[in-house]
Amino acid sequence: MSPPSPFGPYDLLERVSVGGMAEIFRARERATGAICAVKRILPELVDDDEFVAMFHDEARIARLLDHPNLCPSLGEGTVGEERSLP
């Protein structure tokens, strides 16, 4: 296994899955040591403003879901260069 990769307040431990628009990582929050999942837009899509807006919309909608069979969504944000969403 490769060493953790820093990503905002998280250390990405291993990639769990990758799809057409994003990748999912097993991660550790540096402040608390808690293990969590991080979904990150694929690098080739970060400059597509429409896609980035849809990705943020998806995160906001996911935070509204509350069910015992779903893990909670803790938030969403931008790592690196700040962008203003349309």
C-alpha positions in Angstrom: 0.0 0.0 0.0 1.3 3.5 -0.8 1.6 6.2 1.8 -1.4 8.4 2.6 -2.0 11.3 0.2 -3.0 14.7 1.8 -6.3 16.1 0.5 -7.6 19.1 2.4 -8.3 18.0 6.1 -8.0 14.3 5.1 -5.3 11.8 4.3 -6.5 9.6 1.4 -5.5 6.0 2.4 -6.7 4.0 -0.6 -8.9 4.3 -3.6 -12.0 2.2 -3.2 -13.6 2.9 -6.6 -13.5 5.1 -9.7 -16.3 5.8 -12.2 -17.0 8.2 -15.1 -17.1 11.3 -13.0 -15.5 10.8 -9.6 -13.4 8.5 -7.4 -14.1 7.3 -3.8 -11.3 7.0 -1.2 -11.1 5.5 2.2 -9.7 8.4 4.2 -8.7 9.6 7.7 -9.7 13.0 9.0 -6.5 14.4 10.4 -8.1 16.4 13.3 -10.0 13.4 14.8 -8.4 10.3 13.2 -11.9 9.2 12.1 -12.0 6.9 9.1 -14.4 8.1 6.4 -15.1 8.1 2.7 -14.2 11.0 0.4 -15.7 11.4 -3.1 -13.5 13.5 -5.4 -14.1 14.8 -8.9 -11.8 13.3 -11.5 -9.0 15.7 -12.4 -10.1 16.0 -16.0 -13.5 17.4 -14.9 -12.5 20.0 -12.4 -12.5 22.8 -15.0 -16.0 22.1 -16.2 -18.1 24.7 -14.3 -21.4 22.9 -15.1 -20.1 19.6 -13.9 -18.6 21.1 -10.7 -22.0 22.8 -9.9 -23.8 19.4 -10.4 -21.3 17.7 -8.1 -21.9 20.3 -5.4 -25.7 19.9 -5.9 -25.4 16.1 -5.5 -23.5 16.7 -2.2 -26.1 19.0 -0.9 -28.9 16.6 -1.8 -27.0 13.7 -0.2 -26.9 15.6 3.1 -30.7 15.7 3.2 -31.0 11.9 3.2 -31.5 10.3 6.6 -32.0 6.6 6.9 -30.6 3.8 9.1 -29.1 2.0 6.1 -27.3 5.1 4.8 -24.1 6.6 6.2 -24.4 10.4 6.9 -22.9 12.9 4.5 -20.8 15.3 6.6 -20.3 18.1 4.1 -18.8 19.2 0.9 -16.3 21.8 -0.2 -13.4 22.7 -2.4 -9.8 21.7 -1.9 -7.1 23.8 -3.5 -7.9 26.8 -5.7 -11.1 28.4 -4.5 -13.9 28.6 -7.2 -17.1 30.5 -7.2 -20.1 28.3 -8.1 -22.5 29.5 -10.8 
